[in-house]
Amino acid sequence: MRRPDLTSDEANADADDAGGGRFGLGRRFRRLFSPRTFLLALVLSVVGLVTGGAVPVVGYLGRFLGIALAAFALAFLVSGRRYVEAGLAGALAAGLGFVLGTLNSVLFPVVADYGLQIAGVGTTAGLLAALVGHYFGRDLRAGLTKEL
């Protein structure tokens, strides 16, 4: 029996207990992390990264603003708290974008020596941008849907 107050991912997790084991770990994992929502967040983050990076004046800052706006949009598209998916997608997109953006520059020897640190800075900034964007998106959605 399906409860109407659950999102589709949570309803699927309740209906599918196979592989959940004795303590229902599969169901708990699905409530914490949804692969569909992660893929949506990743696509939105990559689009936000590319779109934000295309703005000529703001440069790298535009990429992180694009990731924040992507996580903001994710909060409107998906009900519930999806900070794990938004943060992971933002961190992954920003880390790869940051490293790939520096590969074609004059600083290529520096990237070869400090690539891990550069990826860490990009990943951390992308994670923070995605979490802040998702938080503000959820806050605005809660304010818009709240009954007066």
DSSP file (Angstrom, degrees, kcal/mol; ACC not computed):
  #  RESIDUE AA STRUCTURE BP1 BP2  ACC     N-H-->O    O-->H-N    N-H-->O    O-->H-N    TCO  KAPPA ALPHA  PHI   PSI    X-CA   Y-CA   Z-CA
    1    1 A M              0   0    0      0, 0.0     2,-0.5     0, 0.0     0, 0.0   0.000 360.0 360.0 360.0 134.3    0.0    0.0    0.0
    2    2 A R        -     0   0    0      2,-0.0     9,-0.0    13,-0.0    10,-0.0  -0.815 360.0-140.0-101.9 130.4    1.4    3.4   -1.0
    3    3 A R    >   -     0   0    0     -2,-0.5     3,-1.1     1,-0.1     8,-0.0  -0.730   8.9-142.2 -88.0 135.0    1.1    6.4    1.3
    4    4 A P  T 3  S+     0   0    0      0, 0.0    -1,-0.1     0, 0.0     7,-0.0   0.655  92.9  66.6 -73.5 -14.0    0.3    9.6   -0.5
    5    5 A D  T 3  S+     0   0    0      2,-0.0     2,-0.3     6,-0.0    -2,-0.0   0.507  85.1  87.9 -86.7  -2.4    2.5   11.8    1.7
    6    6 A L  S <  S-     0   0    0     -3,-1.1     2,-0.1     1,-0.1    -4,-0.0  -0.675  79.5-118.3 -94.8 149.0    5.8   10.2    0.5
    7    7 A T     >  -     0   0    0     -2,-0.3     4,-2.4     1,-0.1     5,-0.2  -0.326  37.7-100.7 -72.7 168.1    7.8   11.3   -2.5
    8    8 A S  H  > S+     0   0    0      1,-0.2     4,-2.4     2,-0.2     5,-0.2   0.868 122.3  51.7 -64.1 -36.5    8.2    8.8   -5.3
    9    9 A D  H  > S+     0   0    0      2,-0.2     4,-1.9     1,-0.2    -1,-0.2   0.908 112.5  45.4 -66.7 -40.5   11.7    7.9   -4.2
   10   10 A E  H  > S+     0   0    0      2,-0.2     4,-2.0     1,-0.2    -2,-0.2   0.866 112.1  51.9 -70.6 -34.6   10.6    7.3   -0.6
   11   11 A A  H  X S+     0   0    0     -4,-2.4     4,-2.2     2,-0.2    -2,-0.2   0.906 110.2  48.7 -66.6 -40.9    7.6    5.3   -1.8
   12   12 A N  H  X S+     0   0    0     -4,-2.4     4,-2.0     1,-0.2    -2,-0.2   0.877 110.4  52.0 -64.3 -36.8    9.8    3.1   -4.0
   13   13 A A  H  < S+     0   0    0     -4,-1.9    -2,-0.2     1,-0.2    -1,-0.2   0.872 111.4  46.5 -67.7 -36.7   12.2    2.6   -1.0
   14   14 A D  H  < S+     0   0    0     -4,-2.0    -2,-0.2     1,-0.2    -1,-0.2   0.876 115.0  46.3 -71.5 -37.0    9.2    1.5    1.2
   15   15 A A  H  < S+     0   0    0     -4,-2.2     2,-0.8     1,-0.2    -2,-0.2   0.809 109.0  58.4 -75.4 -29.2    7.9   -0.8   -1.5
   16   16 A D     <  +     0   0    0     -4,-2.0    -1,-0.2    -5,-0.2    -4,-0.0  -0.805  51.2 154.7-109.0  93.4   11.2   -2.4   -2.3
   17   17 A D    >   +     0   0    0     -2,-0.8     3,-2.0    -3,-0.1     4,-0.3   0.381  33.7 124.6 -95.4   3.2   12.8   -4.0    0.8
   18   18 A A  T 3  S+     0   0    0      1,-0.3    -2,-0.0     2,-0.1    -3,-0.0  -0.440  80.8  14.2 -66.3 132.4   14.8   -6.5   -1.2
   19   19 A G  T 3  S+     0   0    0     -2,-0.2    -1,-0.3     7,-0.0     7,-0.1   0.489  93.8 114.8  81.8   2.2   18.5   -6.2   -0.3
   20   20 A G    < > -     0   0    0     -3,-2.0     5,-2.1     1,-0.2     4,-0.4   0.707  62.5-157.1 -78.2 -19.2   17.6   -4.1    2.7
   21   21 A G  T > 5 -     0   0    0     -4,-0.3     3,-0.5     3,-0.2    -1,-0.2  -0.203  42.9 -43.9  74.2-167.4   18.9   -6.8    5.0
   22   22 A R  T 3 5S+     0   0    0      1,-0.2    -1,-0.2     2,-0.1    -2,-0.1   0.834 140.2  38.1 -70.4 -34.4   17.9   -7.4    8.6
   23   23 A F  T 3 5S-     0   0    0     -3,-0.3    -1,-0.2     0, 0.0    -2,-0.2   0.334 110.7-110.9-103.1   6.4   18.0   -3.8    9.6
   24   24 A G  T <>5 +     0   0    0     -3,-0.5     4,-1.9    -4,-0.4    -3,-0.2   0.869  59.4 156.1  69.5  38.0   16.6   -2.2    6.5
   25   25 A L  H  >< +     0   0    0     -5,-2.1     4,-2.4     1,-0.2     5,-0.2   0.844  68.6  56.7 -67.4 -33.7   19.9   -0.6    5.4
   26   26 A G  H  > S+     0   0    0     -6,-0.4     4,-2.0     1,-0.2    -1,-0.2   0.908 108.5  47.0 -63.2 -41.4   18.9   -0.4    1.7
   27   27 A R  H  > S+     0   0    0      2,-0.2     4,-1.6     1,-0.2    -1,-0.2   0.889 112.3  49.7 -67.5 -39.7   15.8    1.6    2.6
   28   28 A R  H  X S+     0   0    0     -4,-1.9     4,-1.7     1,-0.2    -2,-0.2   0.892 109.7  51.7 -66.2 -38.8   17.7    3.9    4.8
   29   29 A F  H  X S+     0   0    0     -4,-2.4     4,-3.1     1,-0.2    -2,-0.2   0.911 108.0  51.5 -63.6 -42.2   20.3    4.5    2.1
   30   30 A R  H  < S+     0   0    0     -4,-2.0    -1,-0.2     1,-0.2    -2,-0.2   0.828 108.7  51.2 -66.9 -30.8   17.6    5.4   -0.4
   31   31 A R  H  < S+     0   0    0     -4,-1.6    -1,-0.2     1,-0.2    -2,-0.2   0.844 116.0  41.8 -72.4 -32.3   16.1    7.9    1.9
   32   32 A L  H  < S+     0   0    0     -4,-1.7     2,-0.4     1,-0.3    52,-0.2   0.872 127.9  22.8 -80.0 -38.9   19.5    9.5    2.4
   33   33 A F     <  -     0   0    0     -4,-3.1    -1,-0.3    -5,-0.2    49,-0.0  -0.985  61.7-167.3-138.1 123.6   20.7    9.4   -1.2
   34   34 A S     >  -     0   0    0     -2,-0.4     4,-2.4    -3,-0.2     5,-0.2  -0.946  10.9-156.3-110.3 117.6   18.6    9.1   -4.4
   35   35 A P  H  > S+     0   0    0      0, 0.0     4,-2.4     0, 0.0     5,-0.2   0.873  94.7  52.7 -61.0 -37.2   20.5    8.3   -7.6
   36   36 A R  H  > S+     0   0    0      2,-0.2     4,-2.2     1,-0.2     5,-0.2   0.932 111.2  45.8 -63.0 -45.4   17.8    9.9   -9.8
   37   37 A T  H  > S+     0   0    0      1,-0.2     4,-2.7     2,-0.2    -1,-0.2   0.876 111.1  53.8 -66.2 -36.4   17.9   13.1   -7.8
   38   38 A F  H  X S+     0   0    0     -4,-2.4     4,-2.8     2,-0.2    -2,-0.2   0.924 108.5  48.6 -63.0 -44.1   21.7   13.0   -7.9
   39   39 A L  H  X S+     0   0    0     -4,-2.4     4,-2.4     2,-0.2    -2,-0.2   0.904 112.6  48.5 -63.3 -40.5   21.7   12.7  -11.7
   40   40 A L  H  X S+     0   0    0     -4,-2.2     4,-2.5     2,-0.2    -2,-0.2   0.924 113.2  47.7 -63.0 -44.1   19.3   15.6  -12.0
   41   41 A A  H  X S+     0   0    0     -4,-2.7     4,-2.4     2,-0.2    -2,-0.2   0.880 111.5  51.0 -64.4 -38.2   21.4   17.7   -9.6
   42   42 A L  H  X S+     0   0    0     -4,-2.8     4,-2.4     2,-0.2     5,-0.2   0.918 111.1  47.0 -66.3 -43.6   24.6   16.8  -11.6
   43   43 A V  H  X S+     0   0    0     -4,-2.4     4,-2.4     2,-0.2    -2,-0.2   0.934 114.4  47.4 -63.2 -45.5   23.0   17.8  -14.9
   44   44 A L  H  X S+     0   0    0     -4,-2.5     4,-2.6     1,-0.2    -2,-0.2   0.890 112.2  50.6 -62.6 -38.8   21.8   21.0  -13.4
   45   45 A S  H  X S+     0   0    0     -4,-2.4     4,-2.6     2,-0.2    -2,-0.2   0.899 110.8  47.5 -67.3 -40.7   25.2   21.7  -11.8
   46   46 A V  H  X S+     0   0    0     -4,-2.4     4,-2.6     2,-0.2     5,-0.2   0.915 113.5  48.1 -66.5 -42.1   27.0   21.2  -15.1
   47   47 A V  H  X S+     0   0    0     -4,-2.4     4,-2.8    -5,-0.2     5,-0.3   0.922 113.7  47.6 -63.0 -43.0   24.6   23.4  -17.0
   48   48 A G  H  X S+     0   0    0     -4,-2.6     4,-2.7    -5,-0.2    19,-0.3   0.884 111.6  51.1 -64.0 -39.1   24.9   26.0  -14.3
   49   49 A L  H  X S+     0   0    0     -4,-2.6     4,-1.9    17,-0.3    -2,-0.2   0.930 114.8  41.5 -62.9 -47.2   28.7   25.7  -14.4
   50   50 A V  H  X S+     0   0    0     -4,-2.6     4,-0.9     2,-0.2    -2,-0.2   0.921 118.0  46.2 -68.8 -44.2   28.9   26.1  -18.1
   51   51 A T  H >< S+     0   0    0     -4,-2.8     3,-0.5    -5,-0.2     4,-0.5   0.921 114.7  46.9 -65.8 -44.4   26.3   28.9  -18.2
   52   52 A G  H >< S+     0   0    0     -4,-2.7     3,-0.8    -5,-0.3    11,-0.3   0.853 110.8  52.5 -66.4 -34.1   27.9   30.8  -15.4
   53   53 A G  H 3< S+     0   0    0     -4,-1.9    -1,-0.2     9,-0.3    -2,-0.2   0.671  98.7  66.1 -74.0 -16.8   31.3   30.5  -16.9
   54   54 A A  T << S+     0   0    0     -4,-0.9    -1,-0.2    -3,-0.5    -2,-0.2   0.641  74.7  98.7 -80.0 -14.1   30.0   31.9  -20.2
   55   55 A V    <>  -     0   0    0     -3,-0.8     4,-1.2    -4,-0.5     7,-0.2  -0.647  68.6-150.9 -74.1 119.6   29.4   35.3  -18.6
   56   56 A P  T  4 S+     0   0    0      0, 0.0    -1,-0.2     0, 0.0     6,-0.0   0.786  82.9  49.7 -70.1 -29.1   32.5   37.3  -19.6
   57   57 A V  T  4 S+     0   0    0      1,-0.2    -2,-0.0     2,-0.1    -3,-0.0   0.882 112.3  41.6 -80.4 -37.7   32.8   39.7  -16.7
   58   58 A V  T >4 S+     0   0    0      1,-0.2     3,-1.4    -6,-0.1     4,-0.3   0.707  77.5 175.1 -91.0 -20.5   32.5   37.4  -13.7
   59   59 A G  T >X  +     0   0    0     -4,-1.2     4,-0.9     1,-0.3     3,-0.6  -0.279  69.7   6.6  60.5-124.8   34.7   34.5  -14.8
   60   60 A Y  H 3> S+     0   0    0      1,-0.2     4,-1.4     2,-0.2     3,-0.4   0.828 128.0  60.6 -64.5 -33.1   35.2   31.8  -12.2
   61   61 A L  H <> S+     0   0    0     -3,-1.4     4,-2.1     1,-0.2    -1,-0.2   0.870  99.3  57.7 -62.1 -35.8   32.8   33.5   -9.8
   62   62 A G  H <> S+     0   0    0     -3,-0.6     4,-2.2    -4,-0.3    -9,-0.3   0.836 100.3  57.5 -63.2 -33.4   30.1   33.0  -12.4
   63   63 A R  H  X S+     0   0    0     -4,-0.9     4,-1.9    -3,-0.4    -1,-0.2   0.924 109.2  44.0 -62.7 -43.7   30.7   29.3  -12.4
   64   64 A F  H  X S+     0   0    0     -4,-1.4     4,-2.2     2,-0.2    -2,-0.2   0.843 112.0  52.6 -73.4 -32.1   30.0   29.0   -8.7
   65   65 A L  H  X S+     0   0    0     -4,-2.1     4,-2.4     2,-0.2    -1,-0.2   0.879 108.2  52.4 -66.4 -36.8   27.0   31.3   -9.0
   66   66 A G  H  X S+     0   0    0     -4,-2.2     4,-1.9     2,-0.2   -17,-0.3   0.885 109.3  48.6 -64.5 -39.0   25.7   29.0  -11.7
   67   67 A I  H  X S+     0   0    0     -4,-1.9     4,-2.2   -19,-0.3    -2,-0.2   0.903 111.0  50.6 -66.9 -40.5   26.1   26.0   -9.4
   68   68 A A  H  X S+     0   0    0     -4,-2.2     4,-2.1     1,-0.2    -2,-0.2   0.909 111.1  48.2 -63.6 -41.4   24.3   27.8   -6.6
   69   69 A L  H  X S+     0   0    0     -4,-2.4     4,-2.4     2,-0.2    -1,-0.2   0.849 109.0  54.3 -67.3 -33.1   21.4   28.7   -9.0
   70   70 A A  H  X S+     0   0    0     -4,-1.9     4,-2.0     2,-0.2    -2,-0.2   0.914 110.5  45.1 -65.5 -42.4   21.3   25.0  -10.1
   71   71 A A  H  X S+     0   0    0     -4,-2.2     4,-1.6     2,-0.2    -2,-0.2   0.855 110.8  54.8 -69.0 -33.6   20.9   23.8   -6.5
   72   72 A F  H  X S+     0   0    0     -4,-2.1     4,-0.8     2,-0.2    -2,-0.2   0.917 109.8  46.7 -61.4 -44.8   18.3   26.6   -6.0
   73   73 A A  H >X S+     0   0    0     -4,-2.4     4,-1.8     1,-0.2     3,-0.5   0.858 106.8  58.2 -66.3 -35.7   16.4   25.2   -8.9
   74   74 A L  H 3X S+     0   0    0     -4,-2.0     4,-2.5     1,-0.2    -1,-0.2   0.870  99.2  58.7 -61.7 -36.0   16.7   21.7   -7.6
   75   75 A A  H 3< S+     0   0    0     -4,-1.6    -1,-0.2     1,-0.2    -2,-0.2   0.820 108.8  45.4 -64.0 -29.6   15.0   22.7   -4.4
   76   76 A F  H << S+     0   0    0     -4,-0.8    -1,-0.2    -3,-0.5    -2,-0.2   0.828 115.3  46.2 -79.9 -32.9   12.0   23.8   -6.5
   77   77 A L  H  < S+     0   0    0     -4,-1.8     2,-0.5     1,-0.1    -2,-0.2   0.830 113.4  46.6 -80.1 -32.8   11.9   20.6   -8.6
   78   78 A V  S  < S-     0   0    0     -4,-2.5     2,-0.2    -5,-0.2    -1,-0.1  -0.934  76.3-139.0-118.1 128.6   12.4   18.0   -5.9
   79   79 A S        +     0   0    0     -2,-0.5     2,-0.1     2,-0.1    -3,-0.1  -0.584  65.6  31.4 -82.6 148.7   10.4   18.0   -2.7
   80   80 A G  S    S-     0   0    0     -2,-0.2     2,-0.6    -5,-0.1    -2,-0.1  -0.248 103.0 -45.9  97.9 173.0   12.3   17.2    0.5
   81   81 A R        +     0   0    0      1,-0.1     3,-0.1    -2,-0.1    -2,-0.1  -0.710  53.0 163.7 -83.5 117.8   15.8   17.7    1.8
   82   82 A R     >  +     0   0    0     -2,-0.6     4,-2.2    -4,-0.1     5,-0.2  -0.320  23.8 133.7-128.8  48.7   18.3   16.7   -0.9
   83   83 A Y  H  > S+     0   0    0      2,-0.2     4,-2.8     1,-0.2     5,-0.3   0.851  71.2  55.6 -68.2 -35.4   21.4   18.3    0.5
   84   84 A V  H  > S+     0   0    0    -52,-0.2     4,-2.5     2,-0.2     5,-0.2   0.947 112.0  41.8 -64.1 -48.1   23.6   15.2   -0.1
   85   85 A E  H  > S+     0   0    0    -53,-0.2     4,-2.4     2,-0.2     5,-0.2   0.926 117.7  46.5 -65.6 -45.1   22.7   15.0   -3.8
   86   86 A A  H  X S+     0   0    0     -4,-2.2     4,-2.4     2,-0.2    -2,-0.2   0.924 115.7  45.7 -64.6 -44.5   23.0   18.8   -4.4
   87   87 A G  H  X S+     0   0    0     -4,-2.8     4,-2.5     2,-0.2     5,-0.2   0.918 114.4  46.8 -66.0 -44.1   26.3   19.1   -2.5
   88   88 A L  H  X S+     0   0    0     -4,-2.5     4,-2.4    -5,-0.3     5,-0.2   0.912 114.4  47.1 -65.5 -42.2   27.9   16.1   -4.1
   89   89 A A  H  X S+     0   0    0     -4,-2.4     4,-2.6    -5,-0.2     5,-0.2   0.913 113.8  47.8 -66.5 -41.8   26.8   17.1   -7.6
   90   90 A G  H  X S+     0   0    0     -4,-2.4     4,-2.4    -5,-0.2     5,-0.2   0.908 113.4  47.7 -64.5 -41.8   28.0   20.7   -7.0
   91   91 A A  H  X S+     0   0    0     -4,-2.5     4,-2.5    35,-0.3     5,-0.2   0.916 114.0  46.7 -65.5 -43.5   31.4   19.5   -5.7
   92   92 A L  H  X S+     0   0    0     -4,-2.4     4,-2.2    -5,-0.2     5,-0.3   0.936 115.0  45.3 -65.4 -47.1   31.9   17.1   -8.5
   93   93 A A  H  X S+     0   0    0     -4,-2.6     4,-2.4    -5,-0.2    -2,-0.2   0.922 116.7  45.0 -64.1 -44.0   31.0   19.5  -11.2
   94   94 A A  H  X S+     0   0    0     -4,-2.4     4,-2.7    -5,-0.2     5,-0.2   0.905 112.3  51.0 -69.3 -41.1   33.1   22.4   -9.7
   95   95 A G  H  X S+     0   0    0     -4,-2.5     4,-2.0    -5,-0.2     5,-0.2   0.945 115.9  40.6 -61.5 -48.7   36.1   20.2   -9.1
   96   96 A L  H  X S+     0   0    0     -4,-2.2     4,-2.7    -5,-0.2     5,-0.2   0.902 116.9  49.8 -67.6 -40.0   36.2   18.8  -12.6
   97   97 A G  H  X S+     0   0    0     -4,-2.4     4,-2.0    -5,-0.3    -2,-0.2   0.876 110.0  51.0 -65.1 -37.0   35.4   22.2  -14.1
   98   98 A F  H  X S+     0   0    0     -4,-2.7     4,-1.1     2,-0.2    -2,-0.2   0.923 114.7  41.9 -67.3 -44.7   38.1   23.9  -12.1
   99   99 A V  H  X S+     0   0    0     -4,-2.0     4,-1.0    -5,-0.2     3,-0.4   0.926 116.4  47.8 -69.4 -44.4   40.8   21.4  -13.1
  100  100 A L  H  X S+     0   0    0     -4,-2.7     4,-0.6     1,-0.2     3,-0.2   0.836 108.7  56.3 -66.8 -30.5   39.7   21.3  -16.8
  101  101 A G  H  < S+     0   0    0     -4,-2.0    -1,-0.2    -5,-0.2     3,-0.2   0.794 109.6  45.0 -69.9 -27.9   39.5   25.1  -16.9
  102  102 A T  H >< S+     0   0    0     -4,-1.1     3,-1.2    -3,-0.4    -1,-0.2   0.601  95.1  77.5 -91.1 -11.4   43.1   25.4  -15.8
  103  103 A L  H 3< S+     0   0    0     -4,-1.0    -1,-0.2     1,-0.2    -2,-0.2   0.830  94.9  47.7 -67.6 -31.0   44.5   22.7  -18.1
  104  104 A N  T 3< S+     0   0    0     -4,-0.6    -1,-0.2    -3,-0.2     2,-0.1   0.249  98.5  92.6 -95.3  15.0   44.4   24.9  -21.2
  105  105 A S  S X  S-     0   0    0     -3,-1.2     3,-0.9     1,-0.1    -3,-0.1  -0.408  92.1-101.4-100.3 179.3   46.1   27.9  -19.5
  106  106 A V  T 3  S+     0   0    0      1,-0.3     4,-0.1    -2,-0.1    -1,-0.1   0.690 113.2  73.6 -69.6 -19.5   49.7   29.0  -19.3
  107  107 A L  T >>  +     0   0    0      1,-0.2     4,-2.2    -5,-0.1     3,-0.6   0.150  56.8 122.5 -84.1  20.8   49.8   27.5  -15.8
  108  108 A F  H <> S+     0   0    0     -3,-0.9     4,-2.0     1,-0.3    -1,-0.2   0.869  72.0  52.3 -55.7 -41.2   49.8   23.9  -17.0
  109  109 A P  H 3> S+     0   0    0      0, 0.0     4,-1.4     0, 0.0    -1,-0.3   0.869 109.7  50.5 -62.7 -33.1   53.1   23.1  -15.2
  110  110 A V  H <> S+     0   0    0     -3,-0.6     4,-3.0     2,-0.2    -2,-0.2   0.894 108.4  52.3 -68.5 -39.2   51.6   24.4  -11.9
  111  111 A V  H  X S+     0   0    0     -4,-2.2     4,-0.8     1,-0.2    -1,-0.2   0.877 105.8  55.1 -63.5 -37.3   48.5   22.2  -12.5
  112  112 A A  H  < S+     0   0    0     -4,-2.0    -1,-0.2    -5,-0.2    -2,-0.2   0.869 116.4  36.8 -63.9 -35.8   50.7   19.2  -12.9
  113  113 A D  H  < S+     0   0    0     -4,-1.4    -2,-0.2     1,-0.2    -1,-0.2   0.860 131.9  26.0 -83.5 -37.4   52.4   19.9   -9.5
  114  114 A Y  H  X S+     0   0    0     -4,-3.0     4,-2.3     1,-0.1     5,-0.2  -0.058  77.7 124.4-120.7  31.5   49.3   21.1   -7.6
  115  115 A G  H  X S+     0   0    0     -4,-0.8     4,-2.6     1,-0.2     5,-0.2   0.873  75.1  51.7 -61.0 -39.9   46.4   19.5   -9.4
  116  116 A L  H  > S+     0   0    0      2,-0.2     4,-2.0     1,-0.2    -1,-0.2   0.903 111.7  46.4 -66.2 -40.8   45.0   17.8   -6.3
  117  117 A Q  H  > S+     0   0    0      2,-0.2     4,-2.2     1,-0.2    -2,-0.2   0.894 112.3  50.8 -67.8 -39.7   45.1   21.0   -4.3
  118  118 A I  H  X S+     0   0    0     -4,-2.3     4,-2.2     1,-0.2    -2,-0.2   0.921 111.3  47.9 -63.8 -43.4   43.4   22.9   -7.2
  119  119 A A  H  X S+     0   0    0     -4,-2.6     4,-2.7     1,-0.2    -1,-0.2   0.873 109.6  54.5 -64.3 -36.1   40.7   20.3   -7.4
  120  120 A G  H  X S+     0   0    0     -4,-2.0     4,-2.5     2,-0.2    -2,-0.2   0.897 108.2  47.9 -64.8 -40.8   40.2   20.5   -3.7
  121  121 A V  H  X S+     0   0    0     -4,-2.2     4,-2.3     2,-0.2     5,-0.2   0.934 115.2  45.3 -64.9 -45.8   39.7   24.2   -3.8
  122  122 A G  H  X S+     0   0    0     -4,-2.2     4,-2.3     2,-0.2   -27,-0.2   0.896 113.9  49.4 -64.2 -40.5   37.2   23.9   -6.6
  123  123 A T  H  X S+     0   0    0     -4,-2.7     4,-2.5   -29,-0.2    -2,-0.2   0.918 112.1  47.4 -65.6 -44.2   35.4   21.0   -5.0
  124  124 A T  H  X S+     0   0    0     -4,-2.5     4,-2.4     2,-0.2    -2,-0.2   0.918 113.4  47.7 -64.7 -43.5   35.1   22.8   -1.7
  125  125 A A  H  X S+     0   0    0     -4,-2.3     4,-2.4     1,-0.2    -1,-0.2   0.896 113.2  48.7 -65.4 -39.5   33.8   26.0   -3.3
  126  126 A G  H  X S+     0   0    0     -4,-2.3     4,-2.4    -5,-0.2   -35,-0.3   0.889 110.4  51.3 -66.4 -39.6   31.3   24.0   -5.4
  127  127 A L  H  X S+     0   0    0     -4,-2.5     4,-2.4   -37,-0.2    -2,-0.2   0.939 112.7  45.2 -61.5 -47.9   30.1   22.1   -2.4
  128  128 A L  H  X S+     0   0    0     -4,-2.4     4,-2.4     1,-0.2     5,-0.2   0.906 113.0  50.5 -64.2 -42.0   29.5   25.3   -0.4
  129  129 A A  H  X S+     0   0    0     -4,-2.4     4,-2.4     1,-0.2    -1,-0.2   0.913 112.4  47.0 -62.6 -42.7   27.8   27.0   -3.4
  130  130 A A  H  X S+     0   0    0     -4,-2.4     4,-2.5     2,-0.2     5,-0.2   0.906 112.8  48.5 -67.4 -41.6   25.5   24.1   -3.9
  131  131 A L  H  X S+     0   0    0     -4,-2.4     4,-2.2     2,-0.2    -2,-0.2   0.913 113.7  46.2 -65.9 -41.9   24.6   23.8   -0.2
  132  132 A V  H  X S+     0   0    0     -4,-2.4     4,-2.4     2,-0.2     5,-0.2   0.922 113.9  49.0 -65.9 -43.4   23.9   27.5    0.1
  133  133 A G  H  X S+     0   0    0     -4,-2.4     4,-2.1    -5,-0.2    -2,-0.2   0.908 112.6  47.2 -61.9 -43.0   21.8   27.5   -3.1
  134  134 A H  H  X S+     0   0    0     -4,-2.5     4,-2.4     2,-0.2     5,-0.2   0.885 110.9  52.7 -67.0 -38.4   19.8   24.5   -2.0
  135  135 A Y  H  X S+     0   0    0     -4,-2.2     4,-2.3    -5,-0.2    -2,-0.2   0.945 112.2  43.8 -62.0 -48.4   19.2   26.0    1.4
  136  136 A F  H  X S+     0   0    0     -4,-2.4     4,-2.4     1,-0.2    -1,-0.2   0.854 112.5  53.5 -68.2 -33.5   17.9   29.2    0.0
  137  137 A G  H  X S+     0   0    0     -4,-2.1     4,-2.4    -5,-0.2    -1,-0.2   0.911 110.8  45.8 -65.3 -42.3   15.8   27.4   -2.6
  138  138 A R  H  X S+     0   0    0     -4,-2.4     4,-2.6     2,-0.2    -2,-0.2   0.891 112.3  52.1 -66.2 -38.5   14.1   25.3    0.1
  139  139 A D  H  X S+     0   0    0     -4,-2.3     4,-2.0    -5,-0.2    -2,-0.2   0.918 112.0  45.0 -64.2 -43.8   13.6   28.3    2.2
  140  140 A L  H  X S+     0   0    0     -4,-2.4     4,-2.3     2,-0.2    -2,-0.2   0.903 112.9  51.1 -67.1 -40.6   11.9   30.2   -0.6
  141  141 A R  H  X S+     0   0    0     -4,-2.4     4,-2.1     1,-0.2    -2,-0.2   0.911 110.1  49.5 -63.4 -41.2    9.8   27.2   -1.6
  142  142 A A  H  X S+     0   0    0     -4,-2.6     4,-0.8     1,-0.2    -1,-0.2   0.889 112.1  48.9 -64.4 -37.8    8.6   26.8    2.1
  143  143 A G  H  < S+     0   0    0     -4,-2.0    -2,-0.2     1,-0.2    -1,-0.2   0.860 113.1  46.7 -69.6 -35.2    7.7   30.5    2.2
  144  144 A L  H  < S+     0   0    0     -4,-2.3    -2,-0.2     1,-0.2    -1,-0.2   0.819 116.6  42.7 -75.9 -31.3    5.8   30.4   -1.1
  145  145 A T  H  < S+     0   0    0     -4,-2.1     2,-0.2    -5,-0.2    -1,-0.2   0.495  88.0 110.6 -95.0  -3.5    3.9   27.2   -0.2
  146  146 A K  S  < S-     0   0    0     -4,-0.8     2,-0.2    -5,-0.2    -3,-0.0  -0.520  70.3-122.9 -74.3 135.0    3.1   28.2    3.4
  147  147 A E              0   0    0     -2,-0.2    -1,-0.1     1,-0.1    -2,-0.1  -0.548 360.0 360.0 -77.3 142.1   -0.6   28.9    4.0
  148  148 A L              0   0    0     -2,-0.2    -1,-0.1     0, 0.0    -2,-0.0   0.453 360.0 360.0 -84.5 360.0   -1.3   32.3    5.5
